């Protein structure tokens, strides 16, 4: 049985591969990457490296041929680009005869009003329409998404947010990666939807924990969206990113990531890494 991971040289994908090599022989693993030269370390370890470019469907069909279980990791970019790329991957999987597709989606995808949700709604529907067995890994929010703000807090800056009392299920990418590896290498996950989330926290609760990790209080500034945009400008955030960032704050405020679930714990076979431990890891990394 051949298992394949797309985007394997990315931050999440590489962690999925590392989790999988602890579960299955390297000879059963393959990775699909846009630039095979960047995956030479995988090849040296006995993992098959295949060329697969989400913008070139023929490469995807070739990459997926002979694969039984496939993990499609969602790509980056604007919604239109991502929908096109994901559709290419799903179509290629069907043409190649893949028998199981796992896909990294977003919290509460089909009902969500989050600005990122249309990508995942379209992709989940495309996968279901193939009638291939599937598993949707609806990842809540990566703790690593907060690294720029954590770095700022370490330098003595305030934590600025317009997310109000909206809650987020932060978890480390490593936890999401291990969950994906458990699904891809395991059994009994056919046609399942998993809402993967750490403990739900408000910005205030999160910042209090960060302060404990840093050993000092981190000032929290709850502002409106306009003031948030101005704060981001002052912090040097490029103008083109501002609508996206303020949109995320608004969507958190509106509860789009507030999904209660124990699915991550079930897949990991343990509780997700506590936020204080995850923050300690990140702070150590930033301090090097």
Backbone bond lengths (Angstrom), bond angles and torsions (degrees), N, CA, C in turn:
res aa  C-N    CA-C-N  psi(-1)  N-CA   C-N-CA  omega(-1)  CA-C   N-CA-C  phi
1 X - - - 1.464 - - 1.518 109.19 -
2 X 1.324 116.54 126.49 1.462 121.52 -179.58 1.530 109.75 -103.37
3 X 1.348 115.38 128.84 1.456 122.53 176.24 1.523 108.28 -108.05
4 X 1.328 116.67 137.61 1.464 119.68 -179.61 1.512 111.14 -130.32
5 X 1.333 115.32 139.97 1.459 122.91 178.87 1.518 108.47 -118.35
6 X 1.314 118.14 127.69 1.461 120.51 173.85 1.531 109.10 -85.95
7 X 1.333 115.28 160.88 1.467 118.94 177.62 1.508 113.32 57.90
8 X 1.325 116.73 35.37 1.461 120.73 -169.61 1.525 114.09 -72.65
9 X 1.323 118.02 -14.06 1.464 119.21 177.16 1.533 111.69 -93.42
10 X 1.332 116.99 -0.30 1.457 121.08 177.58 1.521 110.95 -78.90
11 X 1.330 115.65 176.75 1.463 120.42 -175.39 1.522 112.10 -63.75
12 X 1.347 117.26 -46.46 1.466 120.07 179.13 1.520 110.22 -76.15
13 X 1.328 117.12 -46.14 1.461 121.21 -176.53 1.514 113.20 -57.29
14 X 1.320 116.91 -42.81 1.467 119.76 -179.73 1.519 110.88 -64.12
15 X 1.313 117.04 -34.80 1.472 120.52 178.22 1.527 110.79 -71.02
16 X 1.331 117.19 -34.78 1.470 120.06 176.05 1.525 109.95 -62.77
17 X 1.339 116.32 -45.25 1.466 120.33 179.45 1.525 110.29 -59.75
18 X 1.332 116.71 -45.92 1.465 120.13 -179.32 1.532 111.15 -62.26
19 X 1.312 116.59 -34.60 1.469 120.00 177.37 1.519 111.27 -71.00
20 X 1.331 116.43 -37.22 1.468 120.62 -178.07 1.522 112.95 -69.62
21 X 1.337 117.71 -36.46 1.464 119.23 -177.87 1.527 111.68 -66.28
22 X 1.329 116.44 -14.02 1.463 120.11 174.81 1.525 111.94 -85.31
23 X 1.343 115.70 -10.25 1.460 120.83 -175.41 1.523 113.57 -111.52
24 X 1.338 116.90 -33.67 1.476 120.88 -175.44 1.527 109.19 -135.47
25 X 1.339 117.25 156.34 1.464 119.66 177.45 1.528 111.29 -61.89
26 X 1.324 116.35 144.89 1.464 121.09 179.97 1.520 111.64 -57.46
27 X 1.319 116.87 -30.08 1.467 120.80 -178.19 1.526 112.56 -65.26
28 X 1.331 116.57 -18.35 1.468 120.19 179.19 1.527 112.28 -91.37
29 X 1.332 116.16 -3.70 1.458 120.49 -175.81 1.519 111.46 -104.21
30 X 1.325 114.15 144.55 1.466 121.12 171.97 1.522 107.69 -138.25
31 X 1.312 115.15 152.46 1.459 120.46 176.15 1.522 108.62 -125.80
32 X 1.319 114.46 145.46 1.460 121.61 176.11 1.519 107.53 -113.19
33 X 1.334 115.82 119.42 1.459 120.74 -175.70 1.522 110.68 -135.14
34 X 1.318 115.87 151.77 1.458 120.74 179.47 1.523 111.02 -70.86
35 X 1.335 115.87 -35.46 1.465 120.97 -179.74 1.527 109.76 -123.73
36 X 1.342 118.13 95.38 1.467 120.87 -177.14 1.521 113.88 -58.24
37 X 1.327 118.24 -25.82 1.465 120.05 -179.97 1.526 111.45 -61.00
38 X 1.331 116.06 -29.58 1.461 120.25 -178.91 1.532 112.28 -78.61
39 X 1.323 115.74 -6.55 1.472 120.00 -177.85 1.528 111.73 -110.33
40 X 1.325 116.96 20.49 1.463 120.71 -176.85 1.525 112.04 -61.10
41 X 1.328 117.38 -33.64 1.466 119.89 179.09 1.522 111.48 -62.84
42 X 1.339 116.30 -36.04 1.464 119.91 176.44 1.528 110.18 -64.49
43 X 1.325 115.49 -44.63 1.463 119.84 -178.03 1.532 110.66 -59.82
44 X 1.321 116.02 -41.15 1.471 120.53 -178.92 1.523 111.73 -63.58
45 X 1.328 116.18 -23.36 1.464 120.55 -178.93 1.525 112.17 -94.16
46 X 1.320 117.04 7.16 1.454 121.25 176.59 1.506 115.39 90.75
47 X 1.339 116.69 9.34 1.463 121.49 177.41 1.526 108.78 -89.83
48 X 1.298 117.12 131.40 1.466 120.78 -178.91 1.523 110.47 -72.46
49 X 1.320 115.79 129.13 1.461 121.58 -179.89 1.522 108.92 -107.39
50 X 1.333 115.49 124.15 1.461 121.32 -179.50 1.531 110.03 -121.40
51 X 1.308 115.58 148.01 1.461 120.63 177.79 1.524 109.19 -85.73
52 X 1.338 115.49 120.62 1.455 120.10 176.77 1.515 109.92 -143.08
53 X 1.307 116.73 118.54 1.467 122.30 -177.93 1.526 108.35 -115.65
54 X 1.313 117.39 120.21 1.461 121.86 -176.54 1.535 112.22 -63.06
55 X 1.316 117.08 -16.98 1.464 120.15 177.13 1.520 112.32 -92.86
56 X 1.327 117.11 -2.42 1.472 121.82 179.60 1.530 108.64 -131.99
57 X 1.329 116.53 89.78 1.465 121.98 -172.33 1.525 115.31 -54.17
58 X 1.343 117.57 -33.68 1.466 118.95 -178.80 1.523 111.72 -61.91
59 X 1.332 116.07 -34.97 1.467 118.58 178.60 1.522 110.66 -68.37
60 X 1.319 116.67 -32.15 1.463 120.21 -179.49 1.521 111.24 -70.09
61 X 1.326 116.78 -42.60 1.467 119.28 179.00 1.522 110.05 -60.73
62 X 1.320 116.26 -41.91 1.461 120.54 178.17 1.526 110.70 -65.23
63 X 1.333 116.53 -42.50 1.465 120.58 -178.50 1.520 111.78 -64.68
64 X 1.325 116.89 -34.54 1.465 121.08 -175.18 1.524 113.55 -88.67
65 X 1.317 118.48 -7.97 1.465 121.42 -178.73 1.532 110.35 -64.05
66 X 1.328 115.47 131.14 1.459 120.54 -179.81 1.511 114.34 83.97
67 X 1.324 116.23 2.20 1.468 120.92 -179.69 1.529 109.60 -93.29
68 X 1.318 116.83 133.74 1.464 120.53 177.84 1.523 111.94 -94.58
69 X 1.335 116.04 -42.53 1.464 120.29 -176.31 1.531 108.77 -124.37
70 X 1.321 115.20 124.82 1.458 122.30 -171.65 1.524 110.97 -122.94
71 X 1.328 116.24 135.19 1.462 121.40 170.83 1.521 108.51 -109.64
72 X 1.333 116.33 115.40 1.457 121.27 174.62 1.527 107.61 -95.93
73 X 1.322 115.68 113.33 1.458 120.87 175.94 1.518 108.23 -91.19
74 X 1.314 116.70 126.52 1.459 120.85 -175.63 1.527 110.74 -58.95
75 X 1.327 115.32 143.61 1.458 121.71 -175.83 1.526 110.74 -87.91
76 X 1.321 115.56 177.50 1.461 122.11 176.55 1.525 109.73 -103.06
77 X 1.334 115.95 162.82 1.452 120.41 177.05 1.516 111.76 126.20
78 X 1.325 115.88 -173.86 1.461 119.73 177.78 1.524 109.89 -73.04
79 X 1.318 116.06 163.52 1.467 120.74 -174.02 1.522 112.81 -59.14
80 X 1.326 116.84 -43.33 1.469 120.00 -178.35 1.521 111.34 -61.34
81 X 1.334 116.28 -44.08 1.470 120.62 179.22 1.518 110.92 -63.63
82 X 1.305 116.11 -44.76 1.464 120.08 -177.09 1.527 111.50 -65.89
83 X 1.307 117.06 -40.48 1.467 119.54 178.86 1.528 109.91 -62.37
84 X 1.328 116.13 -43.09 1.470 119.32 178.42 1.522 110.88 -62.43
85 X 1.317 116.52 -45.84 1.463 120.08 -178.71 1.523 111.88 -63.93
86 X 1.317 116.38 -44.45 1.467 119.93 -179.55 1.528 111.17 -65.19
87 X 1.322 115.78 -39.53 1.468 119.35 177.99 1.523 110.26 -62.48
88 X 1.322 116.68 -40.17 1.463 120.43 175.97 1.519 111.11 -58.24
89 X 1.321 116.48 -43.24 1.460 121.02 -177.93 1.523 111.37 -67.58
90 X 1.317 116.97 -42.97 1.467 120.80 -179.48 1.520 110.57 -65.26
91 X 1.322 116.62 -43.83 1.468 120.83 178.50 1.520 110.56 -61.26
92 X 1.333 116.53 -43.53 1.466 120.63 179.90 1.523 111.04 -64.16
93 X 1.323 117.22 -37.83 1.464 120.96 178.92 1.522 110.58 -62.61
94 X 1.324 116.15 -42.00 1.464 120.41 178.79 1.532 110.25 -65.52
95 X 1.318 116.63 -43.80 1.470 120.65 -179.79 1.524 111.86 -64.90
96 X 1.348 116.32 -32.33 1.460 120.86 -177.70 1.526 112.89 -83.56
97 X 1.330 117.26 -7.49 1.453 120.63 178.20 1.515 114.94 80.87
98 X 1.328 116.87 24.92 1.466 120.53 175.70 1.525 109.39 -61.35
99 X 1.320 117.30 140.22 1.467 119.88 -175.20 1.530 113.87 -102.44
100 X 1.341 117.71 -9.75 1.467 120.77 179.97 1.527 108.89 -152.69
101 X 1.336 116.22 131.19 1.466 121.53 178.25 1.523 109.52 -123.08
102 X 1.322 116.19 122.21 1.467 121.70 168.30 1.523 106.66 -102.46
103 X 1.312 115.87 144.05 1.469 119.92 -175.12 1.524 110.37 -140.78
104 X 1.337 116.58 134.61 1.467 120.95 178.92 1.522 109.21 -85.21
105 X 1.314 116.01 109.00 1.462 123.62 -174.92 1.531 109.27 -108.30
106 X 1.321 116.65 -157.24 1.467 122.30 -178.90 1.530 109.41 -127.51
107 X 1.300 115.90 159.01 1.465 121.92 -177.89 1.525 111.70 -52.08
108 X 1.343 114.77 130.77 1.469 121.20 173.34 1.524 111.80 52.72
109 X 1.330 116.16 40.94 1.467 122.08 -166.93 1.523 114.88 -48.22
110 X 1.311 117.69 -51.34 1.466 119.93 -170.17 1.520 113.77 -72.29
111 X 1.328 117.46 -22.52 1.462 120.49 179.11 1.526 112.61 -105.73
112 X 1.321 117.08 -5.59 1.455 120.83 -171.82 1.530 112.84 -72.81
113 X 1.336 115.17 145.36 1.465 121.60 172.42 1.524 110.74 -102.31
114 X 1.321 117.20 9.10 1.457 121.85 177.27 1.527 109.46 -60.74
115 X 1.325 116.73 143.19 1.467 120.58 -177.30 1.519 112.63 -64.71
116 X 1.336 117.38 -19.85 1.460 121.56 177.51 1.531 112.44 -85.64
117 X 1.320 116.54 -13.59 1.468 120.76 -172.80 1.531 114.54 -64.75
118 X 1.348 121.00 -36.93 1.462 119.18 -178.06 1.524 114.28 -54.26
119 X 1.323 116.68 -35.16 1.472 120.70 177.59 1.522 109.68 -59.89
120 X 1.311 115.70 -47.69 1.457 120.64 -174.22 1.531 111.83 -76.72
121 X 1.304 116.66 -31.90 1.460 120.36 174.50 1.530 110.00 -61.73
122 X 1.325 116.00 -46.70 1.466 120.42 -179.57 1.521 111.22 -64.85
123 X 1.331 116.08 -39.73 1.463 119.43 -177.15 1.526 111.54 -72.24
124 X 1.315 116.92 -44.27 1.459 119.23 177.79 1.533 110.37 -58.75
125 X 1.326 116.37 -43.25 1.475 119.94 179.47 1.529 110.58 -63.00
126 X 1.322 116.81 -42.65 1.464 120.38 -179.90 1.522 111.08 -61.49
127 X 1.328 116.02 -40.23 1.467 119.69 179.33 1.527 110.46 -66.76
128 X 1.323 116.96 -45.71 1.470 120.45 179.05 1.530 110.49 -59.68
129 X 1.315 116.39 -39.37 1.474 120.84 -177.81 1.525 112.78 -64.94
130 X 1.341 118.05 -22.94 1.473 120.19 178.15 1.523 111.60 -73.89
131 X 1.347 116.64 -18.76 1.466 123.56 -174.83 1.526 113.00 65.62
132 X 1.320 115.72 16.69 1.463 121.07 171.71 1.531 107.86 -81.00
133 X 1.323 117.05 143.05 1.464 120.01 176.28 1.524 109.21 -59.06
134 X 1.331 116.00 140.58 1.458 119.42 -172.95 1.524 111.07 -138.30
135 X 1.331 114.03 166.38 1.464 121.28 168.28 1.520 106.75 -146.60
136 X 1.327 116.01 124.44 1.455 120.73 179.38 1.521 109.48 -99.49
137 X 1.310 115.48 119.80 1.454 122.82 179.48 1.524 107.36 -99.10
138 X 1.308 116.25 93.13 1.463 120.91 -173.91 1.533 109.83 -85.78
139 X 1.317 114.10 85.45 1.464 120.97 -178.16 1.524 110.56 -69.90
140 X 1.313 116.15 134.12 1.463 121.21 -178.87 1.520 110.95 -75.50
141 X 1.326 119.03 -81.87 1.468 121.06 -177.30 1.518 108.70 -151.39
142 X 1.325 116.64 135.17 1.458 120.24 179.72 1.530 109.80 -78.27
143 X 1.304 117.06 133.02 1.460 121.12 174.92 1.536 109.92 -59.34
144 X 1.316 115.40 -32.92 1.470 120.83 -179.74 1.527 112.49 -65.07
145 X 1.342 117.72 -18.38 1.468 119.44 176.39 1.524 111.68 -61.22
146 X 1.320 116.37 -22.37 1.461 121.07 -175.69 1.533 113.18 -92.56
147 X 1.326 117.67 5.40 1.470 120.01 -175.52 1.531 113.37 -55.30
148 X 1.341 119.94 -43.71 1.476 117.43 178.95 1.534 112.72 -58.67
149 X 1.335 116.91 -42.08 1.468 119.88 179.77 1.525 111.39 -71.15
150 X 1.330 116.89 -35.53 1.466 120.37 176.94 1.527 109.79 -63.95
151 X 1.325 115.26 -42.88 1.464 119.94 178.51 1.529 110.39 -60.68
152 X 1.338 116.24 -41.47 1.455 120.50 177.52 1.511 112.09 -62.73
153 X 1.348 116.55 -42.24 1.462 120.57 179.05 1.523 110.96 -63.52
154 X 1.321 116.49 -35.74 1.463 119.96 177.80 1.526 111.12 -64.67
155 X 1.335 115.48 -27.62 1.468 120.20 179.08 1.527 112.06 -88.64
156 X 1.337 117.33 4.12 1.452 121.33 176.83 1.507 115.00 96.33
157 X 1.333 116.75 6.29 1.462 119.76 -179.54 1.527 110.79 -80.21
158 X 1.336 115.68 157.91 1.461 121.10 175.77 1.524 109.95 -76.38
159 X 1.321 114.89 156.11 1.469 121.42 173.62 1.527 106.53 -91.73
160 X 1.331 115.72 111.06 1.456 120.76 -175.78 1.524 108.99 -101.99
161 X 1.331 116.38 131.22 1.467 120.36 -178.54 1.527 110.32 -150.63
162 X 1.315 114.92 149.13 1.468 119.85 170.47 1.525 109.89 -117.27
163 X 1.348 116.05 19.42 1.463 121.50 -176.57 1.525 113.08 -81.76
164 X 1.331 116.61 -4.95 1.455 119.30 176.67 1.517 112.86 58.54
165 X 1.338 115.75 -133.52 1.464 121.61 -179.03 1.525 112.61 -97.74
166 X 1.334 116.35 12.68 1.458 119.87 176.55 1.522 111.26 -61.25
167 X 1.321 116.47 143.38 1.465 120.87 -176.22 1.533 111.59 -106.57
168 X 1.335 114.34 148.70 1.460 123.09 -178.83 1.521 108.91 -128.39
169 X 1.319 116.58 142.84 1.467 121.11 178.07 1.513 111.73 -99.11
170 X 1.334 116.89 61.41 1.465 120.85 -178.32 1.530 112.10 -56.59
171 X 1.336 115.52 141.24 1.466 121.79 170.88 1.521 108.04 -153.32
172 X 1.314 116.05 155.76 1.455 120.83 178.94 1.527 111.10 -67.07
173 X 1.320 116.02 146.61 1.464 119.85 173.86 1.526 110.76 -55.48
174 X 1.325 117.15 -35.12 1.458 120.56 -179.58 1.524 111.00 -59.13
175 X 1.322 117.60 -39.75 1.462 120.76 178.90 1.532 110.53 -66.72
176 X 1.324 117.11 -44.41 1.466 119.77 177.41 1.530 110.40 -62.50
177 X 1.328 116.54 -37.80 1.466 121.01 -179.83 1.525 110.95 -65.54
178 X 1.334 116.67 -43.28 1.461 119.82 179.56 1.525 111.20 -65.44
179 X 1.322 116.59 -35.46 1.466 120.29 177.23 1.527 109.92 -64.99
180 X 1.328 116.88 -43.48 1.465 120.53 178.86 1.523 110.72 -63.11
181 X 1.326 116.86 -40.60 1.461 120.79 179.06 1.522 111.12 -64.49
182 X 1.319 116.58 -37.86 1.470 120.80 178.65 1.524 110.68 -63.35
183 X 1.315 116.56 -39.99 1.468 120.69 179.76 1.526 110.78 -70.33
184 X 1.326 116.87 -45.75 1.469 119.80 -175.48 1.518 111.77 -67.00
185 X 1.326 117.36 -35.00 1.465 120.72 -176.57 1.523 112.77 -95.65
186 X 1.331 116.93 -9.82 1.461 120.41 -175.34 1.514 113.87 -99.49
187 X 1.321 115.43 -166.08 1.465 121.22 -179.87 1.526 109.36 -133.39
188 X 1.319 115.46 164.73 1.453 120.63 177.25 1.513 114.44 82.20
189 X 1.334 117.29 14.95 1.462 120.87 -178.00 1.530 112.73 -106.43
190 X 1.330 116.02 7.39 1.457 119.52 -177.67 1.523 111.70 -64.65
191 X 1.335 114.22 132.16 1.475 122.62 176.76 1.527 112.47 56.59
192 X 1.330 114.52 39.42 1.465 121.35 177.94 1.532 109.69 -110.69
193 X 1.317 114.93 150.92 1.466 122.26 174.81 1.519 107.22 -121.40
194 X 1.326 116.63 120.96 1.456 121.27 -179.61 1.530 110.19 -112.83
195 X 1.317 115.64 125.44 1.461 121.80 174.13 1.527 106.69 -91.81
196 X 1.318 116.61 106.53 1.456 121.62 -172.66 1.523 110.42 -101.65
197 X 1.326 115.48 122.18 1.456 120.10 -171.65 1.513 110.81 -157.15
198 X 1.333 115.36 145.50 1.444 120.21 167.22 1.519 109.40 -82.73
199 X 1.317 116.76 -170.51 1.462 121.44 178.75 1.528 109.36 -63.54
200 X 1.330 116.28 133.75 1.463 120.77 -179.50 1.532 110.00 -72.32
201 X 1.346 114.53 129.16 1.461 120.72 -178.66 1.521 110.57 -136.79
202 X 1.311 116.14 147.96 1.462 120.64 170.06 1.531 108.65 -81.18
203 X 1.327 115.95 169.29 1.461 119.79 175.78 1.529 110.55 -59.74
204 X 1.333 116.37 -40.34 1.454 119.77 179.97 1.514 112.45 -62.25
205 X 1.328 116.52 -43.35 1.465 120.64 179.05 1.524 110.86 -65.73
206 X 1.321 115.18 -40.66 1.468 120.82 179.20 1.527 110.52 -61.81
207 X 1.320 116.34 -47.75 1.463 121.29 -176.86 1.525 110.97 -66.67
208 X 1.326 117.67 -34.27 1.468 120.70 176.35 1.528 110.51 -61.90
209 X 1.328 116.45 -41.45 1.470 120.69 178.19 1.523 109.90 -66.53
210 X 1.330 117.03 -42.05 1.461 120.54 177.86 1.526 110.58 -60.08
211 X 1.328 116.50 -40.67 1.459 120.12 177.83 1.515 112.08 -60.74
212 X 1.337 116.37 -39.76 1.463 120.56 177.57 1.523 110.59 -63.14
213 X 1.333 116.02 -41.73 1.469 120.87 179.30 1.526 110.61 -63.88
214 X 1.331 116.79 -40.96 1.464 120.95 -178.34 1.529 112.73 -80.73
215 X 1.325 116.19 -14.51 1.455 119.79 179.34 1.509 114.24 79.48
216 X 1.315 116.20 19.36 1.467 120.97 177.38 1.525 108.82 -160.35
217 X 1.298 115.26 158.39 1.460 119.49 -178.79 1.520 110.87 -69.69
218 X 1.322 115.39 136.21 1.461 121.18 174.26 1.523 107.56 -101.96
219 X 1.335 118.17 118.20 1.470 120.00 179.99 1.530 110.82 -60.69
220 X 1.325 116.32 134.53 1.463 122.02 178.42 1.519 108.52 -111.04
221 X 1.316 116.75 123.61 1.460 121.55 178.10 1.535 109.06 -113.24
222 X 1.321 116.37 105.75 1.458 122.25 175.14 1.536 107.62 -87.19
223 X 1.314 116.63 115.65 1.466 121.35 -174.93 1.524 109.62 -127.90
224 X 1.336 116.26 174.04 1.455 119.28 173.67 1.530 108.56 -87.53
225 X 1.336 116.03 175.90 1.463 119.43 -174.47 1.526 112.47 -62.43
226 X 1.319 116.61 -38.26 1.469 119.97 -179.99 1.522 111.07 -62.09
227 X 1.307 116.29 -47.56 1.459 120.41 179.38 1.526 111.17 -65.51
228 X 1.328 116.50 -33.62 1.463 120.34 177.50 1.528 110.41 -62.84
229 X 1.335 116.22 -45.49 1.464 120.27 178.15 1.529 110.49 -58.92
230 X 1.328 117.45 -44.71 1.460 120.91 179.99 1.531 110.95 -62.56
231 X 1.328 115.85 -39.41 1.466 119.56 179.12 1.524 110.95 -65.13
232 X 1.318 116.43 -39.41 1.455 120.00 178.85 1.527 111.31 -67.83
233 X 1.324 116.47 -37.62 1.464 119.84 176.07 1.524 110.35 -60.71
234 X 1.329 115.72 -46.15 1.463 120.43 179.82 1.525 111.65 -62.41
235 X 1.331 115.66 -29.30 1.466 120.28 179.28 1.526 112.31 -80.10
236 X 1.339 116.16 -4.21 1.463 119.89 177.07 1.506 115.61 91.89
237 X 1.337 117.17 13.91 1.466 120.20 178.59 1.537 108.73 -69.69
238 X 1.342 117.92 131.47 1.469 120.64 179.36 1.531 111.53 -59.98
239 X 1.320 115.92 146.00 1.469 121.08 -176.91 1.524 112.96 -56.41
240 X 1.332 116.68 -37.22 1.467 118.86 -175.37 1.526 112.23 -66.80
241 X 1.331 117.16 -21.12 1.470 120.67 -179.99 1.521 113.52 -87.07
242 X 1.332 116.54 -17.78 1.464 120.07 -172.81 1.526 113.86 -59.35
243 X 1.356 119.36 -46.68 1.479 118.51 179.51 1.525 112.39 -59.71
244 X 1.320 116.41 -37.88 1.468 120.29 179.27 1.525 110.62 -64.51
245 X 1.326 116.61 -47.51 1.461 120.49 -176.19 1.522 112.01 -66.26
246 X 1.334 117.13 -43.45 1.467 118.94 179.61 1.524 109.90 -69.00
247 X 1.330 116.24 -30.82 1.467 119.92 176.05 1.514 111.86 -63.95
248 X 1.330 116.72 -41.83 1.465 121.00 178.04 1.527 110.50 -62.43
249 X 1.335 116.54 -42.58 1.463 120.01 178.09 1.539 110.44 -59.75
250 X 1.306 115.83 -44.96 1.467 121.09 -179.96 1.532 110.54 -62.22
251 X 1.334 115.74 -42.36 1.461 119.90 -177.06 1.528 112.11 -70.12
252 X 1.324 116.31 -33.62 1.467 119.35 172.89 1.525 109.64 -65.59
253 X 1.315 115.39 -44.18 1.476 120.71 179.14 1.522 111.15 -57.51
254 X 1.323 115.68 -35.96 1.464 121.17 -178.07 1.527 113.14 -84.61
255 X 1.326 117.07 0.29 1.460 120.75 172.97 1.512 116.30 86.64
256 X 1.334 119.06 19.21 1.469 119.56 -176.14 1.529 113.06 -69.87
257 X 1.340 117.58 -18.22 1.465 120.43 178.28 1.526 112.34 -106.27
258 X 1.319 116.43 6.02 1.466 121.39 -176.31 1.528 109.94 -88.50
259 X 1.317 115.15 74.76 1.460 122.25 -177.84 1.522 108.73 -118.05
260 X 1.306 117.01 118.86 1.467 122.23 -178.30 1.527 109.61 -85.47
261 X 1.327 116.52 125.79 1.464 119.55 -179.37 1.524 110.18 -163.36
262 X 1.340 115.67 148.42 1.468 122.10 173.02 1.520 112.08 -107.45
263 X 1.338 116.84 14.81 1.467 120.25 -174.61 1.527 112.54 -62.53
264 X 1.334 117.65 -37.21 1.462 118.97 -179.17 1.523 110.38 -63.76
265 X 1.310 116.69 -42.39 1.468 121.16 177.59 1.524 110.44 -60.74
266 X 1.331 117.03 -42.50 1.463 120.86 -178.92 1.525 111.28 -62.73
267 X 1.328 117.04 -44.46 1.466 120.20 -177.85 1.525 111.44 -70.83
268 X 1.328 116.73 -35.73 1.461 120.10 -179.61 1.524 112.27 -76.18
269 X 1.337 116.22 -26.44 1.457 119.46 -173.71 1.514 111.96 74.82
270 X 1.321 115.34 17.96 1.466 123.16 179.82 1.529 107.50 -163.38
271 X 1.325 118.20 164.16 1.463 118.45 174.90 1.529 110.54 -66.41
272 X 1.322 117.51 149.12 1.469 119.04 173.39 1.530 109.90 -57.55
273 X 1.318 116.49 154.08 1.457 121.22 178.31 1.528 109.63 -55.52
274 X 1.332 118.61 124.68 1.471 120.01 179.02 1.525 111.09 -55.83
275 X 1.325 116.44 147.40 1.456 120.69 -176.24 1.525 111.48 -58.79
276 X 1.322 117.81 -38.99 1.469 118.26 -179.32 1.525 111.51 -62.89
277 X 1.342 117.00 -37.30 1.460 119.89 177.92 1.523 111.04 -70.00
278 X 1.339 116.40 -40.29 1.457 119.96 177.37 1.515 111.54 -62.37
279 X 1.334 116.03 -42.19 1.463 119.99 178.49 1.520 111.22 -66.16
280 X 1.321 117.29 -36.71 1.466 120.08 176.81 1.522 110.82 -60.91
281 X 1.335 116.45 -41.81 1.469 120.21 177.99 1.522 110.90 -61.22
282 X 1.333 116.13 -45.83 1.461 120.34 -178.15 1.519 110.93 -65.64
283 X 1.321 116.89 -44.49 1.472 121.02 -179.63 1.539 110.33 -62.27
284 X 1.327 116.30 -41.60 1.478 119.01 176.80 1.518 110.84 -59.98
285 X 1.338 116.19 -43.10 1.456 120.31 179.56 1.525 112.72 -63.67
286 X 1.325 116.07 -39.11 1.454 120.10 179.91 1.520 112.61 -74.64
287 X 1.319 116.71 -19.87 1.467 121.06 -177.60 1.529 112.66 -86.10
288 X 1.313 116.68 -10.00 1.479 119.22 -176.96 1.521 111.06 -73.73
